[in-house]
Amino acid sequence: MFIKVFSMSVIGMESYPVSVEVDVSQGLPQFATVGLPDASVKESRDRIKAAIKNSGYSFPRNHVTVNLAPADIRKEGTGFDLPIAVGILAAEELIEEAALQNCFFIGELSLDGSIKGVRGVLPAAFKAKELGIQSVFVPEENAAEAAMVEGINVYGVKTLPDVVEFLSGRQTIPPLCLDTGNIFQKNRHFDIDFSEIKGQKQALRALEIAAAGNHNILMIGPPGSGKSMLAKRLPTILPDLSFEEAIEVTKVFSVAGLLNSGETLIAVRPFRSPHHTISDVGLVGGGQMPHPGEISLAHLGVLFLDELPEFKRNVLEALRQPLEEGTITVTRSAVTAAFPAKFMLVAAMNPCPCGYFGDRVHSCRCSPQQIRQYQAKISGPLLDRIDLHIEVPSVKYRALTGKEEGEASATVRERVDQARSRQKKRFGKTGIVTNARMSEKQIRSFCSIDEESHQLMEMAIEKLGLSARAMNRILKVSRTIADLEGREKIEPAHVAEAIQYRSLDRSIV
């Protein structure tokens, strides 16, 4: 008997419909899977046999052929267990073929017949809706994320018998319905605040500018000066995610398999802080079947690289292209996958190997040669892509013990929101919403400066040896500073402040 069951294959961020075709025919007992399956799909036959038997059903003692169509798309993961098992049981007439119409199945089977969660359920559910499928059967732990897709019936199932009994009409499983708006608002909160930072007025100002224009920022300072504390609080002053952006971020985490059980929506901007021992694949994504890396998990949020010079050179250089384009394309022999990577890079480093060069309390033990070599670990092309270089000195005792509280995140975020609104209005329907993403043409259009500002730029180029890309960065930051102040034109004071945020251009010799 021939049965067709609908499922989905997730490659990168895209979902592709897969027809699980099951044919049970006369012949020697054999279970063959074809259609370009990977090792995890081939191994599923043993799981499926045990799950069917331990669920109280008989596995057919005939020739079973499973074809995953189309055969030119590589099939990966354990999500095909459930649709294959459903197809076999339908071929044995335990499930009516008509009951499978307009249904989509995904899930991993345990040996006892229970259904376990899988990766990529959210983009698969969106694709199912796009194809007009009405009923989606997913593991119970993935049901909440699939239910974020409106207009389809999502059934969270625990065991294989639950699926069989429901499709046979002997059991009722209510579709999961969620109040997406309420969940979105409920999940938007932070446990930390900008007001907790003591001192560091200049660093706070730089972070506000970075947040307003979505600029990359590098903080240089001795150990214990608060660089990590500053970075962790940056997301609290960034504009709130829209619902569409939250779905976009949640898709990435779904594909990576990093959504917690029952987690529905990531409503705050992600903050990712990988260790400096990370590989280039771990950072930008990859693998035999490409999975998202840290830069994609930081999409629409913050990627924090602490101890920047300690990262491997090839890892840091891999950041250059996604920093410019906002996407990363991973090509392997079997497949090519694209992942979003519109993140704000926040990096921190010590000024020298011992960490105390220029510190007013501790003495530096490093030679000038050691300092130059340490700072030179960050290549010029990468530095050019970082808009703001800010020095973060150690905080004085009085500032640490003082009762004065800084501005709350909500207050700073209000100014950032206003600056972002001006940028959005300025760029219109160009697809660009922040100053950091301006093209050369847009810089010429929106970043015009007067003669005094030109003289400041000329002096900076002569003394600092700035590249053309660094000049553009200064103009972009100047535009953001003007937006924060509500000014239509860039003034010399804005340019002068932006030039100050090029510390490493002055330090490296």
Backbone torsions as a table, in degrees:
resi	resn	phi	psi	omega
1	MET	NA	142.9	-177.8
2	PHE	-109.6	131.3	179.9
3	ILE	-134.0	142.5	176.8
4	LYS	-120.2	128.8	179.5
5	VAL	-124.5	140.6	-176.1
6	PHE	-94.1	134.5	175.4
7	SER	-143.4	-163.2	-174.2
8	MET	-147.6	143.3	173.2
9	SER	-114.6	129.6	-179.1
10	VAL	-104.4	118.3	177.2
11	ILE	-122.7	116.5	-173.4
12	GLY	64.8	-126.0	177.6
13	MET	-100.7	-0.5	-176.6
14	GLU	-100.2	145.0	175.8
15	SER	-110.7	137.9	-178.8
16	TYR	-123.2	129.6	179.1
17	PRO	-64.0	137.7	179.1
18	VAL	-127.7	127.0	174.0
19	SER	-92.2	115.4	176.8
20	VAL	-87.6	103.0	-177.0
21	GLU	-97.7	121.9	-177.7
22	VAL	-115.7	126.1	177.2
23	ASP	-123.6	119.9	176.4
24	VAL	-110.0	114.4	-175.3
25	SER	-132.6	168.0	178.9
26	GLN	-66.5	142.6	179.3
27	GLY	150.2	-178.7	179.2
28	LEU	-64.1	142.7	179.5
29	PRO	-57.3	119.3	-179.1
30	GLN	-157.9	145.8	179.9
31	PHE	-125.7	107.1	-177.9
32	ALA	-117.4	135.1	177.0
33	THR	-117.1	124.3	179.6
34	VAL	-127.5	171.2	-179.6
35	GLY	106.6	34.4	178.1
36	LEU	61.3	51.2	176.4
37	PRO	-82.4	151.4	173.6
38	ASP	-90.4	-174.8	-174.4
39	ALA	-61.7	-39.5	-178.5
40	SER	-64.9	-33.3	177.7
41	VAL	-73.8	-39.6	179.0
42	LYS	-63.5	-37.2	179.4
43	GLU	-68.9	-15.1	-174.7
44	SER	-63.6	-25.0	-176.1
45	ARG	-59.0	-37.8	179.0
46	ASP	-70.3	-39.9	177.5
47	ARG	-63.9	-42.8	-176.7
48	ILE	-66.3	-43.2	178.3
49	LYS	-57.7	-49.3	-178.1
50	ALA	-66.1	-40.4	-179.0
51	ALA	-64.1	-42.2	179.2
52	ILE	-64.9	-46.0	-179.3
53	LYS	-65.7	-44.2	-178.2
54	ASN	-74.8	-10.2	174.9
55	SER	-90.9	-0.4	176.7
56	GLY	96.1	10.9	179.9
57	TYR	-110.5	162.4	179.5
58	SER	-97.5	132.4	174.9
59	PHE	-81.9	135.0	-175.5
60	PRO	-60.9	133.8	177.4
61	ARG	-92.2	51.6	-178.3
62	ASN	-135.0	-172.5	177.5
63	HIS	-84.2	114.6	-178.5
64	VAL	-108.1	120.5	176.8
65	THR	-117.6	126.9	177.8
66	VAL	-114.5	122.1	177.4
67	ASN	-114.3	127.8	177.6
68	LEU	-101.6	102.5	-174.7
69	ALA	-104.8	143.0	3.4
70	PRO	-76.5	148.6	-173.0
71	ALA	-78.6	-7.1	-178.5
72	ASP	-92.2	-0.3	176.9
73	ILE	-106.3	127.2	-179.5
74	ARG	-68.8	134.4	-179.5
75	LYS	-104.0	127.8	-175.4
76	GLU	-136.7	147.1	175.7
77	GLY	99.9	176.1	-175.8
78	THR	-99.5	4.2	-176.1
79	GLY	-69.2	-12.4	-179.8
80	PHE	-84.7	-5.3	180.0
81	ASP	-55.3	-52.3	-175.2
82	LEU	-64.3	-50.6	179.9
83	PRO	-62.0	-34.4	177.5
84	ILE	-65.9	-45.6	179.6
85	ALA	-62.2	-42.4	178.1
86	VAL	-62.4	-40.7	178.5
87	GLY	-63.2	-42.0	178.9
88	ILE	-64.4	-44.7	-180.0
89	LEU	-66.9	-33.4	175.4
90	ALA	-68.5	-36.8	176.6
91	ALA	-65.7	-28.3	175.9
92	GLU	-86.3	7.3	176.2
93	GLU	65.0	26.7	172.4
94	LEU	-85.8	-16.4	176.4
95	ILE	-131.3	133.3	176.8
96	GLU	-66.8	135.4	180.0
97	GLU	-60.6	-34.9	180.0
98	ALA	-63.4	-28.6	-179.5
99	ALA	-69.0	-17.4	-177.7
100	LEU	-88.9	-7.1	-178.9
101	GLN	-67.3	137.2	176.6
102	ASN	62.5	30.6	179.5
103	CYS	-122.0	150.0	178.3
104	PHE	-128.4	134.5	-176.3
105	PHE	-126.0	140.2	173.5
106	ILE	-155.3	139.9	180.0
107	GLY	160.0	152.0	176.5
108	GLU	-97.7	140.4	-179.6
109	LEU	-100.8	134.9	167.5
110	SER	-85.5	167.5	-178.2
111	LEU	-64.9	-24.9	-179.8
112	ASP	-89.1	4.2	178.2
113	GLY	93.4	-3.2	176.3
114	SER	-74.8	155.8	-174.3
115	ILE	-110.3	124.4	-176.7
116	LYS	-104.0	157.7	-177.9
117	GLY	-69.4	157.0	-180.0
118	VAL	-135.8	169.9	178.5
119	ARG	-84.0	156.1	168.6
120	GLY	75.9	21.6	-178.3
121	VAL	-68.1	-38.9	-176.7
122	LEU	-63.7	-52.9	176.6
123	PRO	-62.5	-31.9	176.7
124	ALA	-64.8	-40.2	179.1
125	ALA	-66.3	-39.1	176.3
126	PHE	-62.5	-41.5	178.8
127	LYS	-65.7	-39.4	178.0
128	ALA	-60.7	-42.7	177.5
129	LYS	-63.2	-42.2	179.4
130	GLU	-59.7	-33.4	-179.2
131	LEU	-86.0	0.3	177.2
132	GLY	85.2	15.5	178.9
133	ILE	-76.8	136.0	-174.8
134	GLN	-94.4	-37.9	-173.7
135	SER	-115.9	127.9	-178.5
136	VAL	-121.2	122.2	179.0
137	PHE	-107.0	115.9	-176.4
138	VAL	-132.6	161.7	174.3
139	PRO	-57.6	149.0	-177.1
140	GLU	-57.3	-37.0	-178.6
141	GLU	-72.2	-16.1	176.0
142	ASN	-99.6	-2.8	-172.3
143	ALA	-63.1	-39.2	-176.8
144	ALA	-63.8	-41.3	179.1
145	GLU	-69.9	-36.5	177.2
146	ALA	-67.2	-32.5	-178.1
147	ALA	-70.0	-9.1	174.5
148	MET	-67.9	-17.2	177.4
149	VAL	-86.5	115.4	-178.4
150	GLU	-83.9	151.7	176.4
151	GLY	94.4	4.6	175.7
152	ILE	-132.0	158.6	176.2
153	ASN	-94.3	118.1	-178.7
154	VAL	-105.0	122.1	179.2
155	TYR	-112.5	115.4	175.2
156	GLY	-87.0	117.4	-174.2
157	VAL	-114.1	142.6	-176.9
158	LYS	-94.6	-40.9	-173.9
159	THR	-136.0	163.8	176.3
160	LEU	-63.4	-42.8	176.2
161	PRO	-58.2	-33.8	177.6
162	ASP	-58.8	-42.4	-179.6
163	VAL	-65.7	-45.9	-178.2
164	VAL	-63.2	-46.3	-177.8
165	GLU	-65.5	-36.9	179.1
166	PHE	-68.5	-46.1	-179.0
167	LEU	-67.9	-23.2	178.2
168	SER	-87.4	-4.7	177.9
169	GLY	83.2	10.8	-177.7
170	ARG	-97.7	-3.2	-179.0
171	GLN	-145.9	148.0	179.7
172	THR	-110.7	129.6	173.5
173	ILE	-123.6	113.2	-179.2
174	PRO	-70.5	139.9	175.9
175	PRO	-66.9	144.3	-178.4
176	LEU	-78.3	126.4	177.6
177	CYS	-120.0	131.8	-178.8
178	LEU	-125.7	147.4	172.4
179	ASP	-87.6	90.5	-173.7
180	THR	-61.3	-38.3	179.4
181	GLY	-62.2	-43.1	-179.9
182	ASN	-66.9	-41.9	178.8
183	ILE	-62.8	-41.2	-179.6
184	PHE	-60.3	-46.2	-179.5
185	GLN	-70.5	-37.1	-177.0
186	LYS	-65.4	-35.7	-174.8
187	ASN	-83.4	-3.7	-175.6
188	ARG	-92.9	86.6	177.1
189	HIS	-154.6	157.1	178.3
190	PHE	-127.2	147.6	177.0
191	ASP	-95.5	-3.1	-179.5
192	ILE	-124.1	164.7	-175.5
193	ASP	-149.8	152.7	178.8
194	PHE	-61.1	-30.9	-176.1
195	SER	-65.6	-14.3	-178.9
196	GLU	-78.4	-11.2	-178.7
197	ILE	-82.2	128.9	179.3
198	LYS	-100.3	132.2	-179.9
199	GLY	68.3	-149.6	175.9
200	GLN	54.5	44.9	-179.2
201	LYS	-59.7	-41.1	-178.7
202	GLN	-66.9	-41.7	178.7
203	ALA	-64.8	-39.9	177.7
204	LEU	-62.6	-40.1	177.2
205	ARG	-63.1	-43.7	-180.0
206	ALA	-63.9	-40.7	178.9
207	LEU	-65.2	-37.1	177.3
208	GLU	-63.4	-42.8	177.6
209	ILE	-63.7	-43.8	179.0
210	ALA	-59.8	-43.5	179.9
211	ALA	-66.4	-38.7	-177.0
212	ALA	-66.5	-38.2	-177.6
213	GLY	-107.7	3.1	-177.3
214	ASN	60.3	41.7	-178.6
215	HIS	-88.3	147.2	172.1
216	ASN	-75.2	147.1	-174.6
217	ILE	-140.5	143.0	176.8
218	LEU	-122.6	126.8	178.7
219	MET	-107.3	128.7	-179.2
220	ILE	-117.8	124.2	-179.7
221	GLY	-174.4	166.0	-178.2
222	PRO	-70.2	165.2	177.1
223	PRO	-59.1	139.5	177.3
224	GLY	82.8	7.5	-178.7
225	SER	-83.2	-8.3	174.8
226	GLY	103.0	19.3	-177.2
227	LYS	-63.6	-45.5	179.7
228	SER	-66.8	-38.9	178.6
229	MET	-61.7	-42.5	177.8
230	LEU	-63.1	-46.2	-177.4
231	ALA	-62.5	-42.7	-177.6
232	LYS	-65.0	-25.3	-179.2
233	ARG	-93.5	-3.8	177.7
234	LEU	-60.1	-43.8	179.2
235	PRO	-58.1	-22.7	-177.9
236	THR	-72.4	-16.0	178.7
237	ILE	-108.8	0.6	175.9
238	LEU	-78.0	150.1	177.6
239	PRO	-56.9	146.7	178.5
240	ASP	-61.3	146.9	173.7
241	LEU	-67.1	139.9	168.9
242	SER	-75.3	166.7	-179.8
243	PHE	-61.7	-40.5	179.2
244	GLU	-63.4	-40.0	177.9
245	GLU	-67.2	-39.0	178.2
246	ALA	-61.3	-41.2	176.8
247	ILE	-62.6	-42.0	179.9
248	GLU	-60.4	-44.7	178.4
249	VAL	-66.7	-42.9	-179.0
250	THR	-62.4	-35.8	176.8
251	LYS	-58.1	-44.0	-179.2
252	VAL	-61.6	-45.4	-180.0
253	PHE	-66.9	-33.4	176.9
254	SER	-64.3	-45.9	178.9
255	VAL	-63.4	-36.8	179.5
256	ALA	-77.5	-10.4	-178.5
257	GLY	73.1	28.8	-175.6
258	LEU	-107.4	6.1	173.3
259	LEU	-76.8	129.7	177.1
260	ASN	-68.5	157.1	179.9
261	SER	-57.2	125.9	-179.3
262	GLY	82.1	-5.7	179.4
263	GLU	-72.4	131.4	-173.9
264	THR	-102.4	-42.6	-169.0
265	LEU	-151.9	135.5	172.3
266	ILE	-94.2	104.1	-171.6
267	ALA	-98.6	-5.8	176.7
268	VAL	-115.2	154.5	-178.3
269	ARG	-63.8	132.2	-177.3
270	PRO	-68.0	150.4	174.7
271	PHE	-127.5	112.6	-178.1
272	ARG	-114.4	133.3	-177.5
273	SER	-134.6	77.7	-179.0
274	PRO	-70.9	152.4	178.0
275	HIS	-72.7	154.6	-175.7
276	HIS	-68.7	-9.0	177.3
277	THR	-85.8	2.5	-177.1
278	ILE	-62.0	148.2	177.4
279	SER	-86.7	169.6	178.1
280	ASP	-66.0	-34.4	176.7
281	VAL	-66.0	-41.2	178.2
282	GLY	-63.9	-31.4	-177.6
283	LEU	-82.2	-50.5	-174.4
284	VAL	-98.1	-12.1	-179.1
285	GLY	102.6	161.2	179.6
286	GLY	152.2	-152.1	-172.7
287	GLY	105.9	170.9	178.8
288	GLN	-59.2	-45.2	167.3
289	MET	-109.7	104.3	-168.5
290	PRO	-53.4	132.3	174.2
291	HIS	-118.7	154.6	-178.6
292	PRO	-66.2	142.6	175.5
293	GLY	-96.4	-170.4	-176.4
294	GLU	-62.8	-34.2	-179.1
295	ILE	-67.1	-30.2	176.6
296	SER	-80.3	-33.8	175.5
297	LEU	-67.6	-20.7	176.0
298	ALA	-93.0	9.4	-178.8
299	HIS	-54.4	127.5	-177.8
300	LEU	65.8	16.6	178.6
301	GLY	-135.5	-143.2	-173.6
302	VAL	-121.3	131.6	170.2
303	LEU	-107.6	114.3	-177.5
304	PHE	-105.5	119.1	177.6
305	LEU	-111.2	100.5	178.7
306	ASP	-84.5	148.2	-176.1
307	GLU	54.5	57.6	-172.8
308	LEU	-53.6	-45.0	-178.5
309	PRO	-64.4	-16.7	-178.9
310	GLU	-80.1	-13.6	175.9
311	PHE	-70.6	147.8	178.1
312	LYS	-61.8	145.3	-175.9
313	ARG	-59.1	-44.0	-178.4
314	ASN	-66.0	-29.4	177.4
315	VAL	-66.9	-46.5	-179.2
316	LEU	-66.6	-39.7	-179.1
317	GLU	-66.8	-25.7	178.0
318	ALA	-67.3	-15.1	179.6
319	LEU	-77.9	-19.7	-169.2
320	ARG	-60.2	-49.3	-177.7
321	GLN	-66.7	-49.3	178.3
322	PRO	-63.5	-29.9	176.8
323	LEU	-62.4	-33.6	-179.4
324	GLU	-82.7	-41.7	-169.2
325	GLU	-100.8	-20.5	179.2
326	GLY	78.3	7.6	175.4
327	THR	-140.7	160.9	174.2
328	ILE	-133.9	129.2	178.3
329	THR	-109.5	121.8	-179.5
330	VAL	-107.1	120.8	-178.6
331	THR	-112.1	126.3	174.0
332	ARG	-123.9	171.3	-176.7
333	SER	-60.4	-34.5	-175.5
334	ALA	-91.3	-26.1	-170.6
335	VAL	-159.0	155.4	172.8
336	THR	-121.3	129.5	-177.7
337	ALA	-130.8	141.2	177.8
338	ALA	-113.2	137.0	179.0
339	PHE	-126.5	144.0	176.3
340	PRO	-71.0	148.2	-179.2
341	ALA	-152.6	49.3	175.8
342	LYS	-89.8	84.6	-176.7
343	PHE	-120.4	161.1	171.6
344	MET	-98.2	122.0	179.3
345	LEU	-85.3	122.4	173.3
346	VAL	-120.5	117.9	-177.7
347	ALA	-120.6	155.3	178.2
348	ALA	-138.4	145.6	179.0
349	MET	-154.8	156.2	170.5
350	ASN	-80.1	154.4	-179.4
351	PRO	-73.9	-14.8	-177.4
352	CYS	-158.0	172.7	-178.5
353	PRO	-58.9	-39.3	179.5
354	CYS	-79.8	-22.3	174.5
355	GLY	98.1	-3.4	-170.6
356	TYR	-119.5	21.9	175.9
357	PHE	-66.5	122.6	-179.6
358	GLY	82.7	1.3	-179.6
359	ASP	-75.7	140.7	-176.6
360	ARG	-82.5	-7.9	-177.9
361	VAL	-108.2	-52.0	-176.6
362	HIS	-96.9	150.0	178.4
363	SER	-90.7	139.5	178.6
364	CYS	-82.0	136.6	-179.1
365	ARG	-102.4	2.1	-173.4
366	CYS	-91.7	146.7	174.8
367	SER	-80.0	159.1	176.2
368	PRO	-54.9	-37.0	178.4
369	GLN	-63.7	-42.9	178.3
370	GLN	-63.4	-38.4	179.5
371	ILE	-65.2	-45.1	179.0
372	ARG	-62.4	-43.4	-179.6
373	GLN	-64.4	-39.2	-179.1
374	TYR	-65.8	-47.9	-179.6
375	GLN	-68.8	-29.0	-179.5
376	ALA	-73.4	-7.0	174.6
377	LYS	-63.0	-23.9	175.8
378	ILE	-91.9	114.1	-174.3
379	SER	-68.0	155.0	178.2
380	GLY	-58.7	-46.1	178.6
381	PRO	-58.7	-35.3	177.7
382	LEU	-72.1	-41.7	177.8
383	LEU	-60.6	-38.0	178.7
384	ASP	-59.9	-28.0	-178.5
385	ARG	-86.4	-1.9	176.3
386	ILE	-103.5	115.5	-170.7
387	ASP	-71.3	-38.9	-174.8
388	LEU	-122.6	127.4	171.1
389	HIS	-111.7	117.8	-174.2
390	ILE	-125.1	133.8	176.4
391	GLU	-84.7	131.8	-179.2
392	VAL	-118.3	93.8	-178.1
393	PRO	-74.4	165.7	175.7
394	SER	-66.1	147.5	-175.0
395	VAL	-88.2	136.0	178.8
396	LYS	-70.3	155.2	-176.7
397	TYR	-58.5	-43.7	-177.6
398	ARG	-61.3	-37.7	179.0
399	ALA	-67.9	-37.6	-179.5
400	LEU	-68.4	-38.5	-175.1
401	THR	-93.3	-5.9	-178.6
402	GLY	-67.9	154.3	-178.5
403	LYS	-88.5	-8.0	-178.8
404	GLU	-66.6	127.4	178.2
405	GLU	-99.4	143.3	178.0
406	GLY	-78.8	-178.0	179.1
407	GLU	-66.1	142.4	176.8
408	ALA	-72.4	155.0	179.9
409	SER	-57.2	-38.5	-177.8
410	ALA	-62.2	-37.6	180.0
411	THR	-67.4	-46.8	179.8
412	VAL	-65.3	-40.9	-178.5
413	ARG	-62.4	-31.8	177.7
414	GLU	-63.1	-42.9	177.5
415	ARG	-66.8	-39.6	178.0
416	VAL	-62.5	-43.3	178.6
417	ASP	-59.8	-42.2	179.7
418	GLN	-64.0	-42.0	178.0
419	ALA	-64.6	-41.3	178.0
420	ARG	-64.0	-37.1	178.8
421	SER	-63.0	-40.4	177.9
422	ARG	-63.4	-39.6	179.1
423	GLN	-67.1	-43.6	179.4
424	LYS	-61.2	-41.1	178.1
425	LYS	-66.3	-39.4	-177.7
426	ARG	-65.2	-44.8	-174.5
427	PHE	-82.5	-17.2	176.1
428	GLY	59.8	-128.0	-175.9
429	LYS	-99.9	27.7	-178.9
430	THR	-76.0	-12.5	-176.4
431	GLY	91.8	-7.5	178.3
432	ILE	-103.2	135.7	-176.9
433	VAL	-121.6	-9.5	179.9
434	THR	-133.3	157.9	-178.2
435	ASN	-63.6	-32.3	-177.3
436	ALA	-61.1	-24.4	-176.1
437	ARG	-95.3	8.1	-178.8
438	MET	-63.0	140.5	174.8
439	SER	-84.5	173.4	177.9
440	GLU	-57.0	-44.3	-179.3
441	LYS	-62.3	-42.2	-179.1
442	GLN	-70.2	-33.0	176.2
443	ILE	-61.6	-43.8	178.4
444	ARG	-64.3	-33.3	-177.4
445	SER	-78.3	-41.4	-169.2
446	PHE	-109.1	-4.8	-176.3
447	CYS	-121.7	38.5	177.3
448	SER	-70.3	141.3	-177.4
449	ILE	-129.7	158.8	-178.3
450	ASP	-84.1	-178.4	-175.0
451	GLU	-64.2	-40.8	179.2
452	GLU	-61.2	-39.9	178.0
453	SER	-67.3	-36.2	176.3
454	HIS	-61.6	-40.2	178.9
455	GLN	-64.7	-40.0	176.5
456	LEU	-61.9	-44.0	178.6
457	MET	-62.7	-40.7	-179.9
458	GLU	-63.3	-43.3	177.7
459	MET	-62.7	-41.2	-179.9
460	ALA	-64.1	-41.9	179.9
461	ILE	-63.2	-42.6	-178.2
462	GLU	-68.0	-41.7	-175.4
463	LYS	-83.2	-34.4	-174.8
464	LEU	-101.4	-14.2	-178.2
465	GLY	64.6	45.3	-176.0
466	LEU	-72.3	145.8	173.8
467	SER	-82.3	170.1	177.8
468	ALA	-61.9	-37.8	179.0
469	ARG	-65.3	-40.6	178.7
470	ALA	-64.7	-37.1	176.1
471	MET	-60.2	-43.5	178.2
472	ASN	-63.4	-36.8	177.8
473	ARG	-61.7	-42.1	179.5
474	ILE	-62.1	-42.1	178.8
475	LEU	-64.0	-40.1	179.0
476	LYS	-64.1	-45.3	179.1
477	VAL	-64.0	-39.5	177.1
478	SER	-59.7	-41.4	178.6
479	ARG	-62.5	-39.8	179.0
480	THR	-67.3	-42.6	178.0
481	ILE	-60.3	-41.8	176.9
482	ALA	-63.1	-39.3	178.4
483	ASP	-64.2	-38.8	178.0
484	LEU	-63.3	-32.5	178.7
485	GLU	-90.1	-0.8	178.5
486	GLY	74.0	24.3	-178.5
487	ARG	-96.7	139.1	179.0
488	GLU	-76.0	-35.9	-177.2
489	LYS	-108.3	148.1	175.3
490	ILE	-78.4	127.2	-178.6
491	GLU	-103.3	162.1	179.8
492	PRO	-55.4	-36.2	179.7
493	ALA	-62.6	-35.7	178.5
494	HIS	-67.1	-42.7	179.2
495	VAL	-66.0	-42.2	180.0
496	ALA	-61.2	-42.5	178.9
497	GLU	-65.4	-41.7	179.7
498	ALA	-62.6	-37.4	178.6
499	ILE	-64.6	-34.2	178.9
500	GLN	-61.1	-26.1	-178.6
501	TYR	-87.8	41.9	174.5
502	ARG	-131.0	51.7	-173.3
503	SER	-56.8	-44.5	-176.0
504	LEU	-71.9	-24.3	173.7
505	ASP	-64.3	-27.5	177.4
506	ARG	-86.6	-26.6	-172.2
507	SER	-85.3	-39.6	-175.7
508	ILE	-75.3	129.4	177.9
509	VAL	-127.2	NA	NA
